[in-house]
Amino acid sequence: MNPLTNTKANSVTITVDGRRTTAAAGVSLAAALVGDGRWTLRRNPVDGGPRGPFCGMGVCLECEVTVDGREAVRACLTRVRAGMRVDTGTRDDR
């Protein structure tokens, strides 16, 4: 069992690219997404190359996703909460 995504205690359900998954409450969204097997969190707007978590502290902007309709949210700085809806724009990459 992955401690970041499938813990029984304090787990929450989030929706990522239309698919429900569980994550430990309070971990960073980037950690929850990687724990769910998602390393590609967005596509480079110029060449379409895969982008994902890099610095883990909000500097590089590589982990930006859309959360509850709000674009350009840094997944590494955002804590998971119940019911959040995440769109990576990489639905076919999983």
HELIX and SHEET records of a PDB file:
HELIX    1   1 LEU A   29  GLY A   35  1                                   7    
HELIX    2   2 ALA A   75  LEU A   77  5                                   3    
HELIX    3   3 ARG A   91  ASP A   93  5                                   3    
SHEET    1   A 5 ARG A  19  ALA A  24  0                                        
SHEET    2   A 5 SER A  11  VAL A  16 -1                                        
SHEET    3   A 5 ARG A  85  ASP A  87  1                                        
SHEET    4   A 5 GLU A  64  VAL A  67 -1                                        
SHEET    5   A 5 ARG A  70  ARG A  74 -1                                        
SHEET    1   B 2 ARG A  42  ARG A  43  0                                        
SHEET    2   B 2 PRO A  50  ARG A  51 -1                                        
END                                                                             
